[in-house]
Amino acid sequence: MGFFDKIKQGLKKTTEAVTEKMNDVMSTFVKVDADLLEELEEAMILADLGAGVAAKATAELEQRAKRQKINTPGELRGVLRDILTGMMQEDTPLDISGKPAVVLVIGVNGVGKTTTIGKLAARYVSEGKRVMLAAADTFRAAAADQLEIWAQRAGADIVRHGEGADPGAVVFDAVAAAKARGCDVIIIDTAGRLHNKQNLMNELAKIDRILTRELPDSGRETLLVLDATTGQNAVHQAEEFNKAAALTGIVLTKLDGTAKGGIVIAISAGLGVPVKLVGVGEGLDDLMDFNRGDFVAALLPGDTE
């Protein structure tokens, strides 16, 4: 099953909620006027696109409708899809150039961070790459235990220290081991303690210094994992983490479990950080590279789709 089919299936709850509202609006479609635009803006807000994004999209829709003399629901949907797609950051694949490349994964507890790391490791191992996991979330003993289980499942190597150990030391040892074993990718788990942002910033800054010193020419990704079911709270988390770390991408998990999948657009357009991966199920292959065009097409299916 390709991305479009999986994302369409994963967005079922969101699409049903949005489409029902859209269909109500379109059924009374006569012309693009203030009432219609207000209804469409409300539908976008209900899908958790966010008030700012919804207002901007509605204003652009009004301008284009006048220029293009839109007079059918299908045309209106097509233009809205184009606007929303254009508001999102361009699709960019994960940069795993150099050897070993580094994927630093951050996010609060409970968002699916460890599962995401495990699925990503399994993907790279299936592609013939050797993967090293670094258990740098030393704040919780269970975090390293869970990561070790995933390492075994995926067929990846792992470096871990005891509870309360220095995360920087774990990363340093993982880099040394990855170099010695010829690993292609290092995936680093980190503690997500937003309630103590200064500690988090200090920890990430130390890890960054180690990686810059030890792997100056390797590709580097800093991915924030967010739970799509938390809606606007995910946007707030993204804003806070983006202050603590220079994010290169977002991973949205549990997209199949929410009726507010428009949060993807709210984060990408509002934060200016591309969504790189989305989770649309429990299977190993349900962590997928993001495609903004397919996503918007699944979110706002046309009359014949």
C-alpha positions as CSV (number, residue, x, y, z in Angstrom):
1,M,0.0,0.0,0.0
2,G,1.5,3.4,-1.1
3,F,1.6,6.6,0.9
4,F,-1.6,8.0,-0.6
5,D,-3.6,4.9,0.3
6,K,-2.2,4.6,3.8
7,I,-2.5,8.3,4.6
8,K,-6.1,8.2,3.2
9,Q,-6.9,5.3,5.5
10,G,-5.0,6.9,8.4
11,L,-6.9,10.2,7.9
12,K,-10.3,8.6,7.8
13,K,-11.5,10.2,11.0
14,T,-10.2,13.6,10.0
15,T,-11.6,13.3,6.5
16,E,-15.0,12.3,7.7
17,A,-15.2,15.2,10.0
18,V,-13.9,17.7,7.4
19,T,-15.8,16.3,4.5
20,E,-19.1,16.3,6.3
21,K,-18.7,20.0,7.1
22,M,-17.4,20.7,3.6
23,N,-20.3,18.8,2.0
24,D,-22.8,20.8,4.0
25,V,-21.2,24.0,2.8
26,M,-20.9,22.9,-0.8
27,S,-24.5,21.7,-1.0
28,T,-25.6,25.3,-0.6
29,F,-22.9,26.6,-2.9
30,V,-24.1,29.4,-5.2
31,K,-21.1,31.8,-5.2
32,V,-18.0,32.5,-3.2
33,D,-19.3,35.0,-0.8
34,A,-18.6,36.0,2.9
35,D,-20.9,33.3,4.3
36,L,-19.3,30.5,2.3
37,L,-15.8,31.6,3.2
38,E,-16.7,31.8,6.9
39,E,-18.1,28.3,6.8
40,L,-15.0,26.9,5.1
41,E,-12.7,28.7,7.6
42,E,-14.7,27.2,10.5
43,A,-14.3,23.7,8.9
44,M,-10.6,24.2,8.8
45,I,-10.4,25.3,12.4
46,L,-12.4,22.2,13.5
47,A,-9.8,20.0,11.7
48,D,-7.2,21.8,13.9
49,L,-5.4,23.7,11.1
50,G,-5.3,26.5,13.6
51,A,-7.0,29.9,13.4
52,G,-4.0,31.6,11.8
53,V,-3.5,29.1,9.0
54,A,-7.3,28.9,8.4
55,A,-7.6,32.7,8.1
56,K,-4.6,32.9,5.8
57,A,-6.0,30.1,3.6
58,T,-9.4,31.7,3.5
59,A,-8.1,35.1,2.5
60,E,-6.1,33.5,-0.3
61,L,-9.1,31.4,-1.4
62,E,-11.2,34.6,-1.7
63,Q,-8.6,36.3,-3.9
64,R,-8.1,33.3,-6.2
65,A,-11.9,32.8,-6.5
66,K,-12.3,36.3,-7.8
67,R,-9.4,36.1,-10.2
68,Q,-10.3,32.6,-11.5
69,K,-14.1,33.2,-11.5
70,I,-14.7,29.9,-9.6
71,N,-18.3,28.7,-9.9
72,T,-18.3,25.0,-9.0
73,P,-17.6,23.1,-5.7
74,G,-14.9,21.0,-7.5
75,E,-13.0,24.0,-8.6
76,L,-13.2,25.4,-5.1
77,R,-11.8,22.2,-3.5
78,G,-9.0,22.1,-6.1
79,V,-7.9,25.7,-5.3
80,L,-8.1,25.1,-1.6
81,R,-6.0,22.0,-1.9
82,D,-3.4,23.9,-3.9
83,I,-3.4,26.7,-1.3
84,L,-2.9,24.4,1.7
85,T,-0.2,22.4,-0.1
86,G,1.7,25.6,-0.9
87,M,1.5,26.8,2.8
88,M,3.4,23.7,4.0
89,Q,7.1,23.3,3.9
90,E,8.5,21.4,0.9
91,D,9.0,17.7,1.3
92,T,12.6,16.9,2.1
93,P,14.0,13.4,2.7
94,L,16.0,12.5,5.8
95,D,19.7,13.4,5.4
96,I,21.7,10.3,6.1
97,S,24.7,11.3,4.1
98,G,28.2,10.6,5.5
99,K,29.0,7.6,7.7
100,P,27.8,7.4,10.2
101,A,24.9,9.8,9.8
102,V,23.1,11.0,12.9
103,V,19.3,11.1,13.7
104,L,18.7,12.9,17.0
105,V,15.2,12.2,18.2
106,I,13.5,14.4,20.8
107,G,10.0,14.6,22.3
108,V,8.1,14.3,25.6
109,N,7.3,10.9,27.1
110,G,4.3,9.1,25.7
111,V,4.3,10.5,22.1
112,G,5.7,7.4,20.6
113,K,9.4,8.4,20.5
114,T,10.9,5.0,21.3
115,T,8.5,3.2,18.8
116,T,9.4,5.7,16.1
117,I,13.1,5.1,16.7
118,G,12.5,1.3,16.6
119,K,10.6,1.5,13.3
120,L,13.2,3.8,11.7
121,A,15.9,1.5,12.8
122,A,14.0,-1.5,11.3
123,R,13.6,0.4,8.0
124,Y,17.3,1.1,7.7
125,V,18.3,-2.4,8.7
126,S,15.9,-3.8,6.0
127,E,17.7,-1.6,3.5
128,G,21.0,-3.3,4.4
129,K,22.4,-0.5,6.6
130,R,24.0,-1.1,10.0
131,V,22.3,0.9,12.7
132,M,23.5,2.0,16.1
133,L,21.0,3.1,18.8
134,A,22.1,5.4,21.6
135,A,20.1,5.3,24.8
136,A,20.7,8.9,25.8
137,D,17.4,9.1,27.8
138,T,19.1,8.2,31.0
139,F,16.5,9.9,33.1
140,R,14.2,6.8,33.0
141,A,15.6,3.3,33.3
142,A,12.6,2.0,31.4
143,A,13.5,4.2,28.3
144,A,16.8,2.3,27.8
145,D,15.0,-1.1,28.4
146,Q,12.4,-0.3,25.8
147,L,15.0,0.9,23.3
148,E,17.0,-2.4,23.9
149,I,13.9,-4.4,23.0
150,W,13.5,-2.4,19.8
151,A,17.2,-2.9,19.0
152,Q,16.8,-6.7,19.2
153,R,13.6,-6.6,17.1
154,A,15.2,-4.4,14.4
155,G,18.6,-6.1,14.4
156,A,20.4,-2.9,15.4
157,D,23.3,-2.4,17.8
158,I,22.8,-0.4,21.0
159,V,24.9,1.6,23.5
160,R,23.4,2.2,26.9
161,H,24.7,3.2,30.3
162,G,23.1,3.0,33.8
163,E,20.2,5.2,35.0
164,G,21.2,8.7,35.7
165,A,24.4,8.5,33.6
166,D,25.6,11.5,31.5
167,P,23.7,11.5,28.2
168,G,26.7,13.1,26.5
169,A,28.9,10.2,27.6
170,V,26.4,7.8,26.1
171,V,26.4,9.7,22.8
172,F,30.2,9.8,22.8
173,D,30.5,6.1,23.4
174,A,27.8,5.3,20.7
175,V,29.7,7.4,18.2
176,A,33.0,5.6,19.0
177,A,31.3,2.2,18.7
178,A,29.5,3.1,15.5
179,K,32.8,4.2,13.9
180,A,34.5,1.0,15.1
181,R,31.7,-1.2,13.8
182,G,31.3,0.6,10.5
183,C,27.7,1.7,11.2
184,D,25.8,3.7,8.6
185,V,23.4,5.5,10.9
186,I,23.3,6.4,14.6
187,I,19.8,7.1,16.1
188,I,19.9,8.9,19.4
189,D,17.1,8.8,22.0
190,T,16.9,11.8,24.4
191,A,15.0,12.7,27.5
192,G,12.0,14.9,27.0
193,R,11.6,17.1,30.0
194,L,9.8,20.2,28.9
195,H,9.0,21.1,32.5
196,N,12.7,21.8,33.0
197,K,13.6,23.5,29.7
198,Q,17.0,24.8,30.8
199,N,18.3,21.3,31.6
200,L,16.9,20.1,28.3
201,M,18.7,22.9,26.4
202,N,21.9,22.3,28.2
203,E,21.7,18.5,27.5
204,L,21.0,19.0,23.8
205,A,23.7,21.7,23.5
206,K,26.3,19.2,25.0
207,I,25.2,16.4,22.6
208,D,25.4,18.9,19.7
209,R,29.0,19.8,20.6
210,I,30.0,16.1,20.8
211,L,28.4,15.3,17.4
212,T,29.9,18.4,15.8
213,R,33.4,17.5,17.1
214,E,33.3,13.8,16.4
215,L,31.3,13.7,13.2
216,P,31.8,17.1,11.5
217,D,31.0,15.8,8.0
218,S,28.1,13.5,8.7
219,G,24.4,14.2,7.8
220,R,22.4,15.3,10.8
221,E,18.7,15.3,11.5
222,T,17.0,16.6,14.7
223,L,13.5,15.2,14.7
224,L,10.7,16.1,17.1
225,V,8.2,13.4,17.6
226,L,4.6,14.7,18.3
227,D,1.4,12.9,19.1
228,A,-1.2,14.0,16.5
229,T,-4.1,13.2,18.9
230,T,-3.1,16.0,21.2
231,G,-4.1,18.6,18.6
232,Q,-3.1,22.2,19.4
233,N,-1.0,21.0,22.4
234,A,1.4,19.4,19.8
235,V,1.8,22.9,18.2
236,H,2.8,24.3,21.6
237,Q,5.3,21.5,22.2
238,A,6.8,22.1,18.8
239,E,7.3,25.8,19.5
240,E,9.0,25.1,22.8
241,F,11.3,22.4,21.5
242,N,12.2,24.5,18.5
243,K,13.6,27.0,20.9
244,A,15.7,24.4,22.6
245,A,17.0,22.6,19.5
246,A,17.3,23.5,15.8
247,L,14.7,21.1,14.5
248,T,15.2,19.8,11.0
249,G,11.9,17.9,10.9
250,I,8.7,16.7,12.6
251,V,7.5,13.1,13.1
252,L,3.7,12.9,13.7
253,T,2.5,9.7,15.3
254,K,-1.0,8.3,15.8
255,L,-2.4,10.2,12.9
256,D,-4.9,7.4,12.3
257,G,-6.3,7.9,15.8
258,T,-7.5,11.6,15.5
259,A,-10.2,13.6,13.8
260,K,-7.9,16.6,13.9
261,G,-5.3,15.6,11.3
262,G,-5.1,19.1,10.1
263,I,-2.6,19.6,12.9
264,V,0.0,18.5,10.3
265,I,-0.7,21.7,8.3
266,A,-0.8,23.9,11.4
267,I,2.7,22.7,12.5
268,S,4.4,22.7,9.0
269,A,2.9,26.1,8.0
270,G,3.1,27.8,11.4
271,L,6.5,26.6,12.6
272,G,8.3,26.6,9.3
273,V,9.7,23.1,9.9
274,P,8.9,20.3,7.4
275,V,6.9,17.2,8.5
276,K,9.2,14.3,7.4
277,L,7.6,11.2,8.8
278,V,4.1,10.2,9.8
279,G,2.8,7.2,11.8
280,V,-0.5,5.8,10.5
281,G,-0.7,2.5,12.4
282,E,1.0,0.0,14.6
283,G,2.9,-2.0,11.9
284,L,6.7,-1.6,11.2
285,D,5.9,-0.2,7.8
286,D,3.4,2.3,9.1
287,L,6.0,5.0,9.7
288,M,6.1,6.6,6.3
289,D,7.9,9.4,4.5
290,F,5.6,12.4,4.3
291,N,4.2,13.8,1.0
292,R,2.4,17.1,1.4
293,G,0.5,16.8,-1.9
294,D,-0.9,13.4,-1.1
295,F,-1.7,14.4,2.4
296,V,-3.8,17.4,1.4
297,A,-5.5,15.3,-1.4
298,A,-6.4,12.7,1.3
299,L,-7.6,15.4,3.7
300,L,-9.8,17.1,1.1
301,P,-10.8,14.5,-1.4
302,G,-12.4,15.7,-4.6
303,D,-16.0,14.9,-5.6
304,T,-15.0,11.7,-7.4
305,E,-12.3,10.5,-5.0
